[in-house]
Amino acid sequence: LEYFVLNSNGLTGTLHKEFEELKQLKMLYLQQNKLAGSIINTSNMREMEYLDLSENRFVGAVTDNMLPWESLKEVKMSSNFITRFALPSNTGNIHMQVLDLSRNEIEQELSSSMTSLTNL
């Protein structure tokens, strides 16, 4: 499975750990649902380019080891309840073009490594 798109379907509940096993996934679009709980660890999805979890009810932190940074082009997590977002300290191999964290509850200063993301 490479593309998983279920936008605006009224999905509820949490994302199950089984999602973490979809290692060939390139696109995960779950925006505009009612999904809640913590954001799953997608770091094993080394092919992931597009991740959109916007307009749900996800809570907590996105840590520096939770995402496959080197393959991601777009990360959209707006309109959730994310309180922390951390990039890895070495951002040299990150080529992300879109990062949308608007309308969350981030309680930290953004790290200085954010300035090295020259493709944003």
Secondary structure, 3 states (H helix, E strand, C coil): CCEEECCCCCCEEECCHHHHHCCCCCEEECCCCEEEEECCCCCCCCCCCEEECCCCEEEEEECCCCCCCCCCCEEECCCCEEEEECCCCCCCCCCCCEEECCCCCCCCCCCHHHHHCCCC
